[in-house]
């Protein structure tokens, strides 16, 4: 069972693209689909955790406003473990279409 607190910060666009091999950026309206946030956070957490578990985030269905201090409540599970953890993804910095996020995962499962 996974019971560790992970917090990380990462930059989207060019830096995160180099790390994850995927493309994502804010639209002209400065919103992104929740799947973009889920994918970036999941890939970054998997690199941080590096324990064979694949973190799967569900951040709802609503588009995410790309603005500083925007907090997105998510649920994190794993592909091979029934553990369910709360996670909050916060946008910490915005520069045009680029943005940084910080992921805080709960210490204890639900």
HURASUL-V439334 format. One record per pair of residues at least 4 apart in sequence whose ideal C-beta (glycine too) atoms are under 7 Angstrom apart, sorted by sequence separation. I is the first residue (numbers start at 1). J is the second residue. D is the distance in Angstrom with one decimal. If there is no record, write none. Layout:
I;J;D
I;J;D
This chain:
11;15;4.0
12;16;4.8
13;17;6.2
14;18;6.6
15;19;6.8
16;20;5.6
26;30;5.0
27;31;5.8
32;36;4.3
34;38;6.0
35;39;6.1
36;40;6.5
37;41;6.0
38;42;5.9
39;43;6.3
40;44;6.3
41;45;6.1
42;46;6.3
43;47;6.7
44;48;6.4
45;49;5.8
49;53;6.4
11;16;5.7
17;22;6.8
26;31;6.9
27;32;6.7
32;37;6.5
65;70;5.2
78;83;6.0
94;99;4.7
10;16;5.5
17;23;6.1
26;32;5.6
49;55;6.7
64;70;6.7
77;83;6.8
93;99;6.3
77;84;5.5
93;100;4.1
24;32;6.8
46;54;6.0
64;72;5.6
91;99;5.4
92;100;4.8
46;55;5.7
75;84;6.3
76;85;4.6
92;101;6.5
45;55;4.5
91;101;5.7
92;102;5.0
75;86;6.5
76;87;4.5
90;101;6.6
12;24;6.0
13;25;5.5
24;36;4.4
89;101;5.4
90;102;4.8
12;25;6.6
42;55;5.0
59;72;5.0
74;87;4.5
42;56;6.3
74;88;6.9
89;103;5.3
42;57;5.1
59;74;4.1
73;88;6.0
74;89;5.8
24;40;6.1
41;57;5.4
58;74;6.2
72;88;6.9
87;103;6.1
88;104;4.9
22;39;6.3
57;74;4.8
58;75;4.8
71;88;5.5
72;89;4.6
87;104;6.7
87;105;4.7
38;57;4.2
57;76;5.3
71;90;4.8
87;106;6.9
20;40;6.7
38;58;6.8
56;76;6.9
70;90;7.0
85;105;5.5
86;106;4.4
38;59;5.1
55;76;5.4
56;77;5.1
69;90;6.7
70;91;4.5
85;106;4.9
37;59;5.4
56;78;6.7
20;43;4.4
55;78;6.0
56;79;6.2
68;91;6.2
16;40;5.8
54;78;6.3
67;91;6.4
68;92;6.7
85;109;5.5
86;110;6.6
34;59;4.2
53;78;4.3
54;79;4.2
66;91;6.1
68;93;6.5
84;109;5.7
85;110;6.9
34;60;5.5
53;79;7.0
68;94;5.7
83;109;5.0
84;110;4.7
34;61;6.5
37;64;5.5
53;80;6.5
67;94;6.2
12;40;6.3
34;62;6.6
53;81;5.9
66;94;5.7
76;105;6.1
10;40;6.9
33;63;5.9
34;64;5.8
57;87;6.3
59;89;6.6
32;63;6.6
31;63;4.2
32;64;5.2
31;64;6.2
66;99;5.2
10;44;4.9
31;65;5.7
32;66;6.0
30;65;6.7
31;66;6.3
37;72;5.9
8;44;5.7
30;66;4.4
30;67;6.8
6;45;6.1
8;48;5.5
26;66;4.2
6;48;5.6
6;49;6.6
41;89;5.2
2;53;6.2
37;89;5.5
45;103;6.3
44;103;6.8
41;101;6.5
40;101;6.7
41;103;4.9
37;101;6.9
26;97;4.7
25;97;4.3
25;98;7.0
26;99;6.3
2;78;6.4
2;81;6.3
1;81;6.7
2;83;5.1
1;83;5.3
9;92;6.4
13;97;6.6
13;98;4.1
12;98;5.7
11;98;6.8
12;99;5.1
12;100;6.8
11;100;4.9
10;100;6.5
9;100;6.0
10;101;6.1
9;102;4.7
8;102;7.0
7;102;6.6
8;103;5.4
7;103;6.5
6;103;6.9
7;104;4.9
6;105;4.7
5;105;6.1
5;107;4.6
3;108;6.4
3;109;6.9
